Amino acid sequence: MQEIENVFMQIISLRNSIRITIDRGQAVSALETAIQNNLGASFNNIPLEIHQIHPSSVEERRMQSQTLISVYFTGQPDADYVHITVHPVSPEEE
């Protein structure tokens, strides 16, 4: 039986830091839903833009919602670092 690989992501959103565990075999859209659920019902209808960041860099890479999380995270991320940032999508981008 193949072990399910999970990724631990610390997320900074609205001045809060939260930790979410999700299977890397899921799409980024599942991560968006998990974040919205963690933030509460008032965020369910707010589209989010998720960016991957690397501990050694300040550059961010936008994560596409239908792409698998495993494309962005091929191994187990270090739990001591922030791995993504989350921003509400501006109305011009929708």
N, C-alpha and C positions, 0 to 999 in steps of 0.2 A: 504494500500500500504506500503510495507516494504521500509524503508529508506535505501538508499545506504550508506554503511559505507566506508569512505575514510580514508586513512592513509597518514599522512604528514611525509615525510622523508627528512631529510636534508642529502645531499650527499656530501662527500668530494671526489673530483677527480681532478687530475691535479692542485692541489693547489687552487682549486675553491670550493666554497660551494654553492650548488644549492638546491632548495626546489622543490619537485615533489609531486603532489597529485594523488593518484591512488586508485582504488577500491581494497579492500583486497580480494575480490572474484576472482581476476585475478591471473594468474601464474606469478612467478618471471620473466619469459621470457618477459612478458609485461612490467615489470619494467625496464629490460635491454633495451628494445626498447625505452621506454620513456627517459631514461638517454642518450642513443645514439642520439635521436632526439634533446634533449636539448643541447648536446655538439656540434652538427653540423654534416654535411654530411661526413666530413672526418673520423668520428668515426663509421659510419654505418657498416663497414666491420671489425671492431675490436671487437672480442668477449670479453665480460667483465665477471669478477668474482665478485660476490656480496656477502658481508659478513654482517651478522647481528651483531651488538654490543649492549651491555647494558650500560647505563649510570654509573652503579656502578661497572663495570668490564672492564678490558682491553682485555679480551678474545673475540675472534670473532668466529662466526659459519658460515661456508659457506652455502649459500642459493642455493638449487637445482633449476634449471631453470623450471622444469615442476611442481614443488610443488606450491600450492596456497600460496599467501602472508599471508593469515590468519593463516597458520600453524606457522609462525614466529611471527606474531603480532596479538594477540587475542583481544586487545583493542586499543583504540586511543592512539598512542604514544605522549609523551609530546613534543611539538614543540620547547622547549628550548634545546633539546639534539640532538646529532647526533645519528642516528639509524642504518646506514649502511655505509660501506666503499666500494669503487669500485676500482678494479684493472684490468688492461688488462691481459688477459690470456696469459701466456708464451707459446711460440711455442711447448715446450716439453709436455705441458698439453693438447694440442688440439687433 
